């Protein structure tokens, strides 16, 4: 546990700021919103070569620099093309939420979403899901193992490519109602047999 904690402390934990500065990766989205022109609105995928095709701007490289730098560059390019430069750009990071959740699969999150928030986007834990048995894999390394949703480390920002696994509740937890009813039924049979003798 100490090794895990010291590894976590070595990571940039400045919360949302660190997530907003992380470069985009292939498969992420760049969401563009312009209040006046509906043709500029949409979520545009980052392609394998690290570029995105945006309305008015065409193909732009977006994975080589921190998001804040890319955002400022794209905003300046939109400002040169439009009379009103109030274009809002939001990175949507691709996160995989798997295991025992209601809607497993890819979730696109903004930089303010935590790992716990990504689970909520997937519909939360399924009936057999155990929110005390979470595992998070980041960059092919296990970041968190067997932690609960209430762990402060689960409150850190989700990053592109994160894989969040919600484990399954134990057998007894899943079948406790059946076990209790079976024990009560068995006790009733034993009491009946004892009284009958």
C-alpha positions as CSV (number, residue, x, y, z in Angstrom):
1,X,0.0,0.0,0.0
2,X,2.9,2.4,0.8
3,X,4.4,1.7,-2.6
4,X,1.1,2.5,-4.3
5,X,0.7,5.7,-2.3
6,X,4.3,6.8,-3.0
7,X,3.8,6.1,-6.7
8,X,0.6,8.1,-6.6
9,X,2.3,11.0,-5.0
10,X,4.9,11.0,-7.7
11,X,2.1,11.7,-10.2
12,X,0.9,15.2,-10.9
13,X,-1.9,15.6,-8.5
14,X,-2.7,19.2,-9.0
15,X,-6.1,17.9,-9.9
16,X,-8.0,19.5,-12.7
17,X,-5.1,21.7,-13.8
18,X,-2.9,18.7,-14.6
19,X,-5.7,17.1,-16.5
20,X,-6.4,20.2,-18.6
21,X,-2.7,20.5,-19.5
22,X,-2.4,16.9,-20.7
23,X,-2.1,16.6,-24.4
24,X,-4.9,15.0,-26.4
25,X,-4.5,11.5,-27.7
26,X,-5.8,9.7,-30.8
27,X,-9.5,8.8,-30.2
28,X,-10.2,11.8,-28.0
29,X,-12.6,14.5,-29.2
30,X,-12.4,18.3,-29.6
31,X,-15.8,19.8,-28.9
32,X,-16.4,23.2,-30.6
33,X,-19.2,25.5,-29.6
34,X,-20.1,28.8,-31.2
35,X,-23.3,30.4,-29.9
36,X,-24.2,32.0,-33.2
37,X,-23.2,29.6,-35.9
38,X,-24.6,26.0,-35.7
39,X,-22.2,24.9,-38.5
40,X,-19.3,25.3,-36.1
41,X,-20.8,23.2,-33.3
42,X,-19.8,19.6,-32.9
43,X,-17.4,17.0,-31.5
44,X,-14.5,16.3,-33.8
45,X,-12.4,13.1,-33.4
46,X,-8.6,13.2,-33.0
47,X,-7.3,10.9,-35.7
48,X,-4.4,8.4,-35.4
49,X,-2.0,10.9,-36.9
50,X,-2.7,13.3,-34.1
51,X,-4.7,15.8,-36.1
52,X,-8.3,16.9,-36.1
53,X,-10.4,18.4,-38.9
54,X,-12.3,21.4,-37.8
55,X,-14.8,23.6,-39.6
56,X,-13.2,26.8,-41.1
57,X,-9.7,25.7,-40.0
58,X,-9.3,22.3,-41.7
59,X,-6.7,19.8,-40.5
60,X,-4.8,20.9,-37.4
61,X,-2.2,18.9,-35.3
62,X,-3.5,18.7,-31.7
63,X,-1.5,16.0,-29.9
64,X,2.0,17.5,-29.8
65,X,1.4,20.2,-27.1
66,X,-0.4,20.6,-23.9
67,X,-4.2,21.1,-24.3
68,X,-4.0,24.7,-23.1
69,X,-1.5,25.6,-25.8
70,X,-3.5,23.9,-28.5
71,X,-6.7,25.5,-27.3
72,X,-5.2,29.0,-27.4
73,X,-3.8,28.4,-30.8
74,X,-7.1,27.1,-32.2
75,X,-9.0,30.0,-30.6
76,X,-6.6,32.5,-32.2
77,X,-7.2,30.8,-35.6
78,X,-10.9,30.9,-35.2
79,X,-10.7,34.6,-34.2
80,X,-8.9,35.3,-37.5
81,X,-11.8,33.6,-39.4
82,X,-14.8,35.0,-37.5
83,X,-16.1,38.4,-36.6
84,X,-17.0,37.2,-33.1
85,X,-14.3,35.1,-31.6
86,X,-16.3,33.6,-28.8
87,X,-15.6,30.0,-29.8
88,X,-15.5,27.6,-26.8
89,X,-13.2,24.6,-27.2
90,X,-13.5,21.6,-24.8
91,X,-11.3,18.5,-24.8
92,X,-13.3,15.2,-24.4
93,X,-11.0,12.5,-23.2
94,X,-11.7,8.9,-24.1
95,X,-11.9,6.7,-20.9
96,X,-12.9,3.0,-20.8
97,X,-15.3,2.1,-17.9
98,X,-15.5,-1.7,-17.8
99,X,-16.7,-4.5,-15.5
100,X,-19.9,-4.5,-13.5
101,X,-21.4,-1.1,-14.5
102,X,-24.7,-0.4,-16.2
103,X,-23.3,0.8,-19.5
104,X,-19.7,-0.5,-19.9
105,X,-17.6,0.9,-22.7
106,X,-16.1,4.2,-23.8
107,X,-17.0,7.4,-22.1
108,X,-15.9,10.8,-23.3
109,X,-15.1,13.1,-20.3
110,X,-14.2,16.7,-19.9
111,X,-11.2,17.7,-17.7
112,X,-13.4,18.3,-14.7
113,X,-14.6,14.7,-14.5
114,X,-12.9,12.5,-11.8
115,X,-12.5,8.7,-12.1
116,X,-15.6,8.4,-9.9
117,X,-17.4,10.7,-12.3
118,X,-16.5,8.5,-15.2
119,X,-18.2,5.5,-13.4
120,X,-21.3,7.7,-12.9
121,X,-21.3,8.5,-16.7
122,X,-21.4,4.7,-17.3
123,X,-24.6,4.5,-15.3
124,X,-22.9,3.6,-12.0
125,X,-22.4,0.1,-10.6
126,X,-24.6,-2.7,-11.9
127,X,-26.6,-4.9,-9.4
128,X,-23.5,-7.2,-9.0
129,X,-21.0,-4.3,-9.1
130,X,-18.9,-3.6,-6.1
131,X,-17.7,0.1,-5.7
132,X,-15.2,-1.1,-3.1
133,X,-13.3,-3.1,-5.7
134,X,-12.1,-0.6,-8.3
135,X,-9.0,-1.0,-10.4
136,X,-7.6,1.8,-12.6
137,X,-5.0,1.2,-15.3
138,X,-3.2,4.2,-16.8
139,X,-0.5,3.9,-19.5
140,X,-0.5,0.1,-19.1
141,X,0.3,0.2,-15.4
142,X,-2.0,-0.5,-12.5
143,X,-2.6,2.8,-10.8
144,X,-5.2,1.8,-8.2
145,X,-6.1,-1.7,-7.1
146,X,-9.0,-2.8,-4.9
147,X,-9.9,0.7,-3.7
148,X,-13.3,2.1,-2.9
149,X,-15.2,4.9,-4.6
150,X,-14.7,7.0,-1.4
151,X,-10.9,6.8,-1.7
152,X,-9.5,10.3,-2.3
153,X,-7.3,8.9,-5.1
154,X,-10.5,8.0,-7.0
155,X,-11.4,11.7,-6.9
156,X,-8.4,12.7,-9.2
157,X,-9.1,13.6,-12.8
158,X,-9.6,11.0,-15.4
159,X,-7.0,11.0,-18.2
160,X,-7.1,9.9,-21.8
161,X,-6.9,6.2,-22.1
162,X,-7.7,5.4,-18.5
163,X,-9.3,2.0,-18.0
164,X,-11.5,1.8,-14.9
165,X,-12.7,-1.6,-13.8
166,X,-15.6,-2.1,-11.4
167,X,-15.3,-5.5,-9.7
168,X,-18.0,-8.0,-8.9
169,X,-19.5,-8.3,-5.4
170,X,-18.5,-11.5,-3.6
171,X,-20.7,-14.6,-3.7
172,X,-22.1,-14.2,-0.2
173,X,-22.9,-10.6,-0.9
174,X,-24.8,-11.5,-4.1
175,X,-26.6,-14.4,-2.4
176,X,-27.1,-13.2,1.2
177,X,-30.9,-12.9,0.9
178,X,-31.1,-16.5,-0.4
179,X,-28.8,-17.7,2.3
180,X,-30.9,-16.0,5.1
181,X,-34.2,-17.4,3.7
182,X,-32.6,-20.9,3.4
183,X,-31.4,-20.7,7.0
184,X,-34.7,-19.5,8.3
185,X,-36.5,-22.3,6.4
186,X,-34.1,-24.9,7.7
187,X,-34.6,-23.6,11.2
188,X,-38.3,-23.9,10.8
189,X,-38.1,-27.5,9.6
190,X,-35.8,-28.4,12.6
191,X,-38.2,-26.7,15.1
192,X,-41.2,-28.6,13.5
193,X,-39.3,-31.9,13.8
194,X,-38.4,-31.3,17.4
195,X,-41.9,-30.3,18.4
196,X,-43.4,-33.3,16.5
197,X,-41.2,-35.7,18.5
